[in-house]
Amino acid sequence: MEVDVYQKIKVDFGEGAADARKLNEELDAKTKGLFSSRVIRAIIYLANGSVDQLKSTIELARNDWRDVLLQAEYSYPETQRIRDFEKTFHELNLVKTLT
């Protein structure tokens, strides 16, 4: 797991962070690492700190990961790209650095 993803989970999910990490690790194992860091970041971003939403977003990604990227990176209805999850959460200023 990328460092920024680990930190984003810790900050956003609080007490649910262990469950969120476990779901992320299970996703990686089940997909044999086929989801890129970009898709993983988009999933974590869309979950917005909710383990239940994380589960739903993981299911969405399993059906079609492009839907996850569309929701996370593009505005609606203009479909202009407003985020690039190829960049880390730190580069996007979407997580505080843990000290």
Backbone as CSV, one residue per row, in Angstrom:
resi,resn,N_x,N_y,N_z,CA_x,CA_y,CA_z,C_x,C_y,C_z
1,MET,0.847,-1.167,0.000,0.000,0.000,0.000,0.897,1.237,0.000
2,GLU,0.562,2.167,-0.861,1.320,3.418,-0.937,1.213,4.174,0.385
3,VAL,2.262,4.891,0.752,2.299,5.610,2.025,1.162,6.618,2.119
4,ASP,0.904,7.357,1.048,-0.149,8.376,1.108,-1.528,7.738,1.278
5,VAL,-1.728,6.556,0.703,-3.008,5.858,0.850,-3.178,5.405,2.300
6,TYR,-2.123,4.849,2.858,-2.152,4.432,4.259,-2.494,5.623,5.154
7,GLN,-1.847,6.751,4.925,-2.086,7.930,5.752,-3.493,8.480,5.562
8,LYS,-3.984,8.481,4.331,-5.343,8.964,4.057,-6.359,8.095,4.779
9,ILE,-6.151,6.794,4.761,-7.056,5.887,5.471,-7.021,6.185,6.962
10,LYS,-5.834,6.352,7.514,-5.695,6.606,8.947,-6.403,7.897,9.347
11,VAL,-6.241,8.939,8.552,-6.849,10.232,8.862,-8.361,10.201,8.638
12,ASP,-8.805,9.697,7.500,-10.223,9.767,7.142,-11.098,8.777,7.908
13,PHE,-10.600,7.583,8.127,-11.442,6.531,8.687,-11.371,6.430,10.207
14,GLY,-10.400,7.081,10.825,-10.317,7.086,12.281,-10.360,5.686,12.866
15,GLU,-11.350,5.421,13.717,-11.467,4.116,14.364,-11.753,2.989,13.373
16,GLY,-12.270,3.330,12.202,-12.549,2.330,11.178,-11.366,2.079,10.253
17,ALA,-10.220,2.679,10.574,-9.053,2.569,9.689,-8.585,1.136,9.511
18,ALA,-8.611,0.348,10.571,-8.166,-1.051,10.457,-9.076,-1.821,9.498
19,ASP,-10.378,-1.587,9.601,-11.315,-2.243,8.681,-11.096,-1.779,7.246
20,ALA,-10.854,-0.490,7.073,-10.618,0.056,5.736,-9.335,-0.511,5.129
21,ARG,-8.276,-0.606,5.938,-7.022,-1.195,5.445,-7.238,-2.653,5.047
22,LYS,-7.986,-3.382,5.870,-8.257,-4.789,5.577,-9.022,-4.933,4.259
23,LEU,-10.038,-4.105,4.058,-10.798,-4.147,2.800,-9.899,-3.828,1.607
24,ASN,-9.020,-2.850,1.777,-8.094,-2.475,0.715,-7.135,-3.622,0.400
25,GLU,-6.627,-4.267,1.446,-5.708,-5.395,1.259,-6.427,-6.580,0.600
26,GLU,-7.679,-6.840,0.999,-8.458,-7.915,0.385,-8.713,-7.630,-1.089
27,LEU,-9.017,-6.369,-1.399,-9.222,-5.982,-2.792,-7.962,-6.245,-3.603
28,ASP,-6.822,-5.854,-3.067,-5.556,-6.053,-3.757,-5.289,-7.543,-3.966
29,ALA,-5.573,-8.350,-2.955,-5.341,-9.794,-3.056,-6.293,-10.434,-4.074
30,LYS,-7.564,-10.045,-4.030,-8.555,-10.646,-4.930,-8.335,-10.249,-6.384
31,THR,-7.832,-9.054,-6.592,-7.601,-8.588,-7.969,-6.158,-8.799,-8.396
32,LYS,-5.376,-9.411,-7.511,-3.966,-9.717,-7.782,-3.193,-8.471,-8.204
33,GLY,-3.524,-7.352,-7.552,-2.795,-6.111,-7.799,-3.118,-5.439,-9.119
34,LEU,-4.226,-5.811,-9.753,-4.549,-5.241,-11.058,-5.038,-3.799,-10.990
35,PHE,-5.550,-3.386,-9.826,-5.980,-1.999,-9.711,-4.766,-1.130,-9.433
36,SER,-4.605,-0.101,-10.223,-3.473,0.809,-10.061,-3.642,1.657,-8.806
37,SER,-2.576,2.315,-8.424,-2.638,3.249,-7.294,-3.660,4.346,-7.571
38,ARG,-3.800,4.712,-8.814,-4.786,5.728,-9.198,-6.195,5.280,-8.833
39,VAL,-6.540,4.049,-9.160,-7.874,3.532,-8.858,-8.054,3.386,-7.350
40,ILE,-7.035,2.903,-6.657,-7.115,2.756,-5.206,-7.336,4.121,-4.551
41,ARG,-6.613,5.126,-4.987,-6.800,6.475,-4.423,-8.214,6.977,-4.689
42,ALA,-8.722,6.735,-5.873,-10.083,7.165,-6.203,-11.103,6.462,-5.308
43,ILE,-10.909,5.183,-5.063,-11.816,4.427,-4.186,-11.798,5.026,-2.778
44,ILE,-10.607,5.252,-2.239,-10.473,5.801,-0.886,-11.084,7.199,-0.816
45,TYR,-10.851,8.001,-1.828,-11.399,9.356,-1.869,-12.929,9.324,-1.849
46,LEU,-13.518,8.490,-2.689,-14.980,8.432,-2.776,-15.622,7.871,-1.511
47,ALA,-14.904,7.046,-0.785,-15.451,6.473,0.451,-15.666,7.539,1.524
48,ASN,-14.908,8.609,1.458,-15.095,9.760,2.339,-15.130,9.375,3.823
49,GLY,-14.263,8.429,4.203,-14.148,8.059,5.604,-15.192,7.083,6.116
50,SER,-16.029,6.560,5.244,-17.081,5.619,5.637,-16.730,4.208,5.172
51,VAL,-16.665,3.274,6.113,-16.370,1.886,5.749,-17.486,1.324,4.863
52,ASP,-18.735,1.661,5.162,-19.849,1.187,4.323,-19.737,1.723,2.898
53,GLN,-19.388,3.010,2.779,-19.213,3.589,1.442,-18.007,2.977,0.745
54,LEU,-16.975,2.653,1.508,-15.807,1.991,0.934,-16.205,0.655,0.319
55,LYS,-17.001,-0.114,1.022,-17.481,-1.400,0.493,-18.248,-1.197,-0.804
56,SER,-19.124,-0.200,-0.838,-19.910,0.084,-2.047,-19.020,0.519,-3.205
57,THR,-18.039,1.339,-2.896,-17.142,1.837,-3.939,-16.251,0.718,-4.476
58,ILE,-15.847,-0.185,-3.614,-15.069,-1.348,-4.058,-15.912,-2.197,-5.005
59,GLU,-17.170,-2.398,-4.678,-18.064,-3.161,-5.570,-18.198,-2.464,-6.917
60,LEU,-18.350,-1.151,-6.887,-18.432,-0.384,-8.132,-17.168,-0.584,-8.956
61,ALA,-16.020,-0.546,-8.311,-14.741,-0.724,-9.010,-14.623,-2.124,-9.598
62,ARG,-15.106,-3.112,-8.878,-15.057,-4.483,-9.395,-15.901,-4.639,-10.652
63,ASN,-17.019,-3.911,-10.698,-17.882,-3.962,-11.885,-17.268,-3.194,-13.049
64,ASP,-16.794,-1.992,-12.773,-16.143,-1.188,-13.814,-15.359,-0.059,-13.146
65,TRP,-14.043,-0.241,-13.059,-13.191,0.728,-12.382,-13.254,2.114,-13.022
66,ARG,-13.647,2.184,-14.285,-13.731,3.494,-14.956,-14.815,4.367,-14.332
67,ASP,-15.881,3.741,-13.817,-16.932,4.508,-13.133,-16.382,5.189,-11.883
68,VAL,-15.497,4.508,-11.179,-14.875,5.084,-9.989,-14.031,6.297,-10.371
69,LEU,-13.235,6.159,-11.416,-12.401,7.294,-11.853,-13.253,8.460,-12.322
70,LEU,-14.324,8.169,-13.016,-15.203,9.236,-13.498,-15.767,10.022,-12.316
71,GLN,-16.250,9.317,-11.311,-16.834,9.996,-10.150,-15.790,10.749,-9.330
72,ALA,-14.598,10.192,-9.206,-13.576,10.790,-8.349,-12.794,11.916,-9.019
73,GLU,-12.602,11.824,-10.320,-11.706,12.773,-10.982,-12.397,13.832,-11.827
74,TYR,-13.663,13.640,-12.132,-14.324,14.544,-13.062,-15.517,15.235,-12.426
75,SER,-15.773,16.465,-12.889,-16.949,17.191,-12.432,-18.159,16.695,-13.232
76,TYR,-19.321,16.938,-12.696,-20.550,16.537,-13.376,-21.441,17.757,-13.443
77,PRO,-22.106,18.042,-14.504,-22.229,17.290,-15.748,-21.215,17.676,-16.814
78,GLU,-20.322,18.610,-16.519,-19.391,19.096,-17.542,-18.334,18.073,-17.933
79,THR,-18.097,17.114,-17.089,-17.052,16.098,-17.252,-15.678,16.710,-17.554
80,GLN,-15.346,17.740,-16.771,-13.999,18.282,-16.825,-13.189,17.609,-15.727
81,ARG,-11.962,17.271,-16.049,-11.116,16.634,-15.045,-10.708,17.673,-14.003
82,ILE,-10.999,17.362,-12.742,-10.689,18.294,-11.658,-9.667,17.714,-10.671
83,ARG,-9.390,16.411,-10.755,-8.392,15.747,-9.921,-7.652,14.721,-10.758
84,ASP,-6.428,14.439,-10.380,-5.632,13.417,-11.051,-5.036,12.508,-9.983
85,PHE,-5.651,11.354,-9.786,-5.192,10.452,-8.747,-3.964,9.641,-9.133
86,GLU,-3.331,9.991,-10.242,-1.972,9.497,-10.489,-1.036,10.184,-9.501
87,LYS,-1.442,11.366,-9.050,-0.682,12.110,-8.047,-1.086,11.590,-6.670
88,THR,-0.193,11.765,-5.706,-0.486,11.312,-4.347,-1.515,12.232,-3.700
89,PHE,-2.107,11.735,-2.611,-3.023,12.575,-1.837,-2.302,13.815,-1.329
90,HIS,-1.013,13.696,-1.027,-0.243,14.848,-0.562,-0.091,15.882,-1.668
91,GLU,0.227,15.422,-2.859,0.377,16.345,-3.993,-0.924,17.051,-4.318
92,LEU,-2.040,16.394,-4.043,-3.354,16.976,-4.299,-3.903,17.753,-3.097
93,ASN,-3.099,17.811,-2.026,-3.520,18.486,-0.786,-4.811,17.912,-0.237
94,LEU,-4.942,16.582,-0.293,-6.147,15.916,0.183,-5.929,15.132,1.470
95,VAL,-4.738,15.233,2.035,-4.460,14.601,3.327,-3.367,15.383,4.018
96,LYS,-3.509,15.481,5.322,-2.474,16.137,6.107,-1.345,15.144,6.356
97,THR,-0.154,15.642,6.449,0.986,14.794,6.792,0.882,14.450,8.261
98,LEU,1.008,13.162,8.561,0.962,12.720,9.948,2.297,12.967,10.608
99,THR,2.259,13.416,11.838,3.505,13.660,12.563,3.612,12.735,13.755
